[in-house]
Every structure is written in structure tokens, then in C-alpha cells.
Amino acid sequence: MGADRTLALELDVCAEYRIPHSAFLAWDQDDRDKAIWHWIWKRQECGTCGTREEEWDESRGGHRWAYVAEKRRCRGCEVREAAEETRTAEDGRGVHIVMIRNEEVLHRADS
């Protein structure tokens, strides 16, 4: 499969959409092309800030001040970062904090 770049690309797109390759192949060719190009386009975004290189590059139609930075508070990040601070050497390597929905509290709020 390493030599078949098209198949590898299609499988990456299928993984992103969480669909079997056979379902992807059932799509219209135009829809498959769009999905592949969207996946490629999204992969070109910075993984940290989400901007794209050409948005900043004036020679490519971008602007030096294409974005401004703004502070925003995310309660989820706040809770996760607080939990990160509780990690100790005894936890060992490879321990990381994940967010799990608190269904008990959420169901109680629906009642």
C-alpha cells in the first residue's frame, strides 16, 4: 500500500470521516475529490493556532496582520489544567489527563 498514494490518501480521509473505504467509494467522484481536497487543506493548518501559512504571506495574497490574538477562557481547559497540576512522579510516565463527560451531573440537570 505504501506505493499507492491515492489509496493511502483515501484511507486517511475515510479515517477522518470514520467511514469504511467502500462507503467512500460509493460517493460521487466530485464529492470524493472535495473530501480529499478539504482534508489536504485542513492538514495545512497550524496544529497550534489553526491559521494557514498563506494567510500571513503577502506575496500569496495574505496579510502580515491577518489575525489578532484574543484571550478566551475555556472552562474545560481550566479543569484539565488544574488536573494536570495534580500529577506526581509516582504517576509515572505516559500519564495524561483526558476529559470525560460527567453524565450523572448532565442527566440531573435535564430532570
C-alpha atoms as an extended CHARMM CRD file, in Angstrom:
* protein
*
       111  EXT
         1         1  MET       CA              0.0000000000        0.0000000000        0.0000000000  PROA      1               0.0000000000
         2         2  GLY       CA              2.9460000000        2.3370000000        0.5450000000  PROA      2               0.0000000000
         3         3  ALA       CA              3.3600000000        2.8280000000       -3.2000000000  PROA      3               0.0000000000
         4         4  ASP       CA             -0.3370000000        3.5570000000       -3.7760000000  PROA      4               0.0000000000
         5         5  ARG       CA             -0.5420000000        7.1690000000       -2.6200000000  PROA      5               0.0000000000
         6         6  THR       CA             -4.1300000000        7.5660000000       -3.7870000000  PROA      6               0.0000000000
         7         7  LEU       CA             -5.3050000000        4.6500000000       -1.6770000000  PROA      7               0.0000000000
         8         8  ALA       CA             -3.3600000000        5.9180000000        1.3250000000  PROA      8               0.0000000000
         9         9  LEU       CA             -4.9260000000        9.3610000000        0.9100000000  PROA      9               0.0000000000
        10        10  GLU       CA             -8.4000000000        7.8790000000        0.5440000000  PROA      10              0.0000000000
        11        11  LEU       CA             -7.9080000000        5.8090000000        3.6990000000  PROA      11              0.0000000000
        12        12  ASP       CA             -6.7730000000        8.8870000000        5.6120000000  PROA      12              0.0000000000
        13        13  VAL       CA             -9.9420000000       10.6920000000        4.5220000000  PROA      13              0.0000000000
        14        14  CYS       CA            -12.0430000000        7.6580000000        5.4910000000  PROA      14              0.0000000000
        15        15  ALA       CA            -10.4070000000        7.6440000000        8.9260000000  PROA      15              0.0000000000
        16        16  GLU       CA            -11.2150000000       11.3420000000        9.3370000000  PROA      16              0.0000000000
        17        17  TYR       CA            -14.8730000000       10.7940000000        8.4170000000  PROA      17              0.0000000000
        18        18  ARG       CA            -14.9550000000        7.4530000000       10.2660000000  PROA      18              0.0000000000
        19        19  ILE       CA            -16.4170000000        5.5920000000        7.3150000000  PROA      19              0.0000000000
        20        20  PRO       CA            -15.3800000000        2.4020000000        5.5330000000  PROA      20              0.0000000000
        21        21  HSD       CA            -13.4520000000        2.7440000000        2.2990000000  PROA      21              0.0000000000
        22        22  SER       CA            -16.3030000000        1.0030000000        0.4550000000  PROA      22              0.0000000000
        23        23  ALA       CA            -18.7110000000        3.7470000000        1.6050000000  PROA      23              0.0000000000
        24        24  PHE       CA            -16.2890000000        6.4170000000        0.4140000000  PROA      24              0.0000000000
        25        25  LEU       CA            -16.0100000000        4.7370000000       -2.9900000000  PROA      25              0.0000000000
        26        26  ALA       CA            -19.8130000000        4.7960000000       -3.2500000000  PROA      26              0.0000000000
        27        27  TRP       CA            -19.7110000000        8.5980000000       -3.1770000000  PROA      27              0.0000000000
        28        28  ASP       CA            -19.8810000000       10.5700000000       -6.4030000000  PROA      28              0.0000000000
        29        29  GLN       CA            -16.3870000000       11.3010000000       -7.7780000000  PROA      29              0.0000000000
        30        30  ASP       CA            -16.9140000000       15.0460000000       -7.3060000000  PROA      30              0.0000000000
        31        31  ASP       CA            -17.7840000000       14.5130000000       -3.6290000000  PROA      31              0.0000000000
        32        32  ARG       CA            -14.7410000000       12.2720000000       -3.1220000000  PROA      32              0.0000000000
        33        33  ASP       CA            -12.4850000000       14.9010000000       -4.7350000000  PROA      33              0.0000000000
        34        34  LYS       CA            -13.9120000000       17.6130000000       -2.4860000000  PROA      34              0.0000000000
        35        35  ALA       CA            -13.4610000000       15.4890000000        0.6350000000  PROA      35              0.0000000000
        36        36  ILE       CA             -9.8440000000       14.7330000000       -0.2860000000  PROA      36              0.0000000000
        37        37  TRP       CA             -9.0100000000       18.3610000000       -1.0250000000  PROA      37              0.0000000000
        38        38  HSD       CA            -10.7140000000       19.5310000000        2.1640000000  PROA      38              0.0000000000
        39        39  TRP       CA             -8.6850000000       17.0020000000        4.1590000000  PROA      39              0.0000000000
        40        40  ILE       CA             -5.4770000000       18.2200000000        2.4900000000  PROA      40              0.0000000000
        41        41  TRP       CA             -6.4380000000       21.8470000000        3.0930000000  PROA      41              0.0000000000
        42        42  LYS       CA             -7.1580000000       21.2070000000        6.7790000000  PROA      42              0.0000000000
        43        43  ARG       CA             -3.8230000000       19.3770000000        7.2040000000  PROA      43              0.0000000000
        44        44  GLN       CA             -2.0370000000       22.5400000000        6.0850000000  PROA      44              0.0000000000
        45        45  GLU       CA             -3.3350000000       24.4570000000        9.0870000000  PROA      45              0.0000000000
        46        46  CYS       CA             -1.0130000000       25.0490000000       12.0160000000  PROA      46              0.0000000000
        47        47  GLY       CA             -1.8280000000       22.4880000000       14.6860000000  PROA      47              0.0000000000
        48        48  THR       CA             -1.3880000000       25.0770000000       17.4120000000  PROA      48              0.0000000000
        49        49  CYS       CA             -3.1170000000       28.2330000000       16.1920000000  PROA      49              0.0000000000
        50        50  GLY       CA             -5.2060000000       26.9600000000       13.2660000000  PROA      50              0.0000000000
        51        51  THR       CA             -4.0180000000       29.5550000000       10.7660000000  PROA      51              0.0000000000
        52        52  ARG       CA             -2.5880000000       28.8200000000        7.3500000000  PROA      52              0.0000000000
        53        53  GLU       CA              0.8070000000       29.9790000000        6.1160000000  PROA      53              0.0000000000
        54        54  GLU       CA             -0.5280000000       31.7530000000        3.0240000000  PROA      54              0.0000000000
        55        55  GLU       CA             -2.8890000000       33.8220000000        5.1970000000  PROA      55              0.0000000000
        56        56  TRP       CA              0.1870000000       35.5950000000        6.5720000000  PROA      56              0.0000000000
        57        57  ASP       CA              2.2210000000       35.6860000000        3.3480000000  PROA      57              0.0000000000
        58        58  GLU       CA              1.6310000000       38.9540000000        1.4870000000  PROA      58              0.0000000000
        59        59  SER       CA              3.2030000000       37.5560000000       -1.6860000000  PROA      59              0.0000000000
        60        60  ARG       CA              0.4350000000       34.9270000000       -1.6960000000  PROA      60              0.0000000000
        61        61  GLY       CA             -2.4890000000       37.2690000000       -1.0440000000  PROA      61              0.0000000000
        62        62  GLY       CA             -2.2440000000       37.1950000000        2.7320000000  PROA      62              0.0000000000
        63        63  HSD       CA             -1.5840000000       39.9720000000        5.1920000000  PROA      63              0.0000000000
        64        64  ARG       CA              1.0040000000       40.3860000000        7.9130000000  PROA      64              0.0000000000
        65        65  TRP       CA             -1.7770000000       41.1440000000       10.4070000000  PROA      65              0.0000000000
        66        66  ALA       CA             -4.3200000000       38.6090000000        9.1140000000  PROA      66              0.0000000000
        67        67  TYR       CA             -5.2820000000       37.6650000000       12.6700000000  PROA      67              0.0000000000
        68        68  VAL       CA             -5.2090000000       39.2320000000       16.0930000000  PROA      68              0.0000000000
        69        69  ALA       CA             -4.7590000000       37.2670000000       19.3040000000  PROA      69              0.0000000000
        70        70  GLU       CA             -7.6070000000       37.3420000000       21.7940000000  PROA      70              0.0000000000
        71        71  LYS       CA             -7.7740000000       35.8870000000       25.2850000000  PROA      71              0.0000000000
        72        72  ARG       CA            -10.6270000000       33.4570000000       25.8470000000  PROA      72              0.0000000000
        73        73  ARG       CA            -11.3890000000       31.3280000000       28.8410000000  PROA      73              0.0000000000
        74        74  CYS       CA            -12.3730000000       27.7170000000       28.3110000000  PROA      74              0.0000000000
        75        75  ARG       CA            -13.8050000000       26.0470000000       31.4110000000  PROA      75              0.0000000000
        76        76  GLY       CA            -12.7860000000       22.6410000000       30.0360000000  PROA      76              0.0000000000
        77        77  CYS       CA             -9.1670000000       23.7130000000       29.6450000000  PROA      77              0.0000000000
        78        78  GLU       CA             -9.2630000000       25.2680000000       33.0980000000  PROA      78              0.0000000000
        79        79  VAL       CA            -10.4310000000       21.9870000000       34.6820000000  PROA      79              0.0000000000
        80        80  ARG       CA             -7.9440000000       19.9200000000       32.6470000000  PROA      80              0.0000000000
        81        81  GLU       CA             -5.0170000000       22.2030000000       33.5070000000  PROA      81              0.0000000000
        82        82  ALA       CA             -5.9050000000       22.0330000000       37.2050000000  PROA      82              0.0000000000
        83        83  ALA       CA             -5.9090000000       18.2380000000       36.9800000000  PROA      83              0.0000000000
        84        84  GLU       CA             -2.5420000000       18.3560000000       35.1770000000  PROA      84              0.0000000000
        85        85  GLU       CA             -1.0990000000       20.1260000000       38.2080000000  PROA      85              0.0000000000
        86        86  THR       CA             -2.0330000000       17.1400000000       40.3980000000  PROA      86              0.0000000000
        87        87  ARG       CA              0.2100000000       14.7270000000       38.5080000000  PROA      87              0.0000000000
        88        88  THR       CA              3.1500000000       13.4500000000       40.5160000000  PROA      88              0.0000000000
        89        89  ALA       CA              6.3030000000       11.4590000000       39.8680000000  PROA      89              0.0000000000
        90        90  GLU       CA              4.5230000000        8.4140000000       41.3360000000  PROA      90              0.0000000000
        91        91  ASP       CA              2.0620000000        8.5310000000       38.4060000000  PROA      91              0.0000000000
        92        92  GLY       CA              4.9500000000        7.5010000000       36.1750000000  PROA      92              0.0000000000
        93        93  ARG       CA              5.4790000000        8.2330000000       32.5050000000  PROA      93              0.0000000000
        94        94  GLY       CA              2.7350000000        8.3370000000       29.9050000000  PROA      94              0.0000000000
        95        95  VAL       CA              0.0220000000        9.5550000000       32.2390000000  PROA      95              0.0000000000
        96        96  HSD       CA             -2.0790000000       12.3070000000       30.7390000000  PROA      96              0.0000000000
        97        97  ILE       CA             -5.3560000000       13.9450000000       31.5980000000  PROA      97              0.0000000000
        98        98  VAL       CA             -8.4470000000       13.2940000000       29.4850000000  PROA      98              0.0000000000
        99        99  MET       CA            -11.8580000000       14.9010000000       29.7010000000  PROA      99              0.0000000000
       100       100  ILE       CA            -14.8000000000       12.5570000000       30.3410000000  PROA      100             0.0000000000
       101       101  ARG       CA            -18.3750000000       13.7870000000       30.2370000000  PROA      101             0.0000000000
       102       102  ASN       CA            -19.9940000000       13.7590000000       33.6770000000  PROA      102             0.0000000000
       103       103  GLU       CA            -23.2320000000       12.0580000000       32.6090000000  PROA      103             0.0000000000
       104       104  GLU       CA            -24.5460000000       11.9170000000       36.1880000000  PROA      104             0.0000000000
       105       105  VAL       CA            -24.4720000000       15.6960000000       36.5150000000  PROA      105             0.0000000000
       106       106  LEU       CA            -25.7150000000       16.2520000000       32.9800000000  PROA      106             0.0000000000
       107       107  HSD       CA            -28.6980000000       13.9000000000       33.4150000000  PROA      107             0.0000000000
       108       108  ARG       CA            -29.5760000000       15.5260000000       36.7320000000  PROA      108             0.0000000000
       109       109  ALA       CA            -29.6240000000       18.9250000000       35.0000000000  PROA      109             0.0000000000
       110       110  ASP       CA            -32.0860000000       17.5800000000       32.4190000000  PROA      110             0.0000000000
       111       111  SER       CA            -34.5630000000       16.4940000000       35.1110000000  PROA      111             0.0000000000
